Amino acid sequence: SPSRIPSNPPPPTPLPPIPIPIPTPIPPSTNPPHPSLDNLVNPIRQIRLPLPPFLTQ
């Protein structure tokens, strides 16, 4: 029924700004490689694409 619809709906509340965390630089000596990063990089490093025959001759 029309009575359920408000005549003047309130304006939408603006979204608060999302804080973006800035990573602080960590020295390599205290920053061990992340396991998940190693799991992603190691398979990529192990990939050896076969060269076409005309390149290996």
C-alpha positions in Angstrom: 0.0 0.0 0.0 1.2 3.6 -0.6 1.2 4.3 3.2 4.2 2.0 3.6 6.4 4.1 1.3 7.8 7.2 3.1 7.3 10.4 1.3 10.8 11.7 1.9 13.3 8.8 2.2 16.4 9.8 4.3 19.5 10.5 2.2 22.0 7.7 2.0 24.7 7.9 4.6 28.1 8.4 3.0 30.5 5.5 3.5 33.4 6.2 5.8 36.8 6.3 4.1 38.6 3.0 4.1 42.0 3.2 5.8 44.7 1.7 3.6 47.4 0.1 5.7 50.9 1.1 4.6 53.4 -1.7 5.1 56.5 -0.7 7.0 59.7 -1.9 5.5 61.2 -4.9 7.3 64.9 -5.8 7.1 65.5 -9.0 5.2 67.3 -10.5 8.1 64.1 -10.4 10.3 61.7 -11.2 7.5 61.8 -14.9 6.6 60.1 -15.8 3.3 56.5 -16.5 3.6 55.5 -20.1 3.1 52.6 -19.3 0.9 54.9 -17.1 -1.3 57.4 -19.9 -1.5 54.7 -22.3 -2.5 53.7 -20.0 -5.3 57.1 -19.1 -6.6 58.8 -22.5 -6.4 56.5 -24.2 -8.9 56.8 -21.2 -11.2 60.6 -21.5 -11.0 60.5 -25.2 -11.7 58.5 -24.8 -14.9 60.7 -25.4 -17.9 59.0 -24.8 -21.2 60.2 -27.1 -24.0 61.9 -25.1 -26.7 60.8 -25.5 -30.3 63.1 -27.7 -32.4 64.2 -24.8 -34.6 65.5 -22.9 -31.6 67.5 -25.8 -30.2 69.2 -26.7 -33.5 
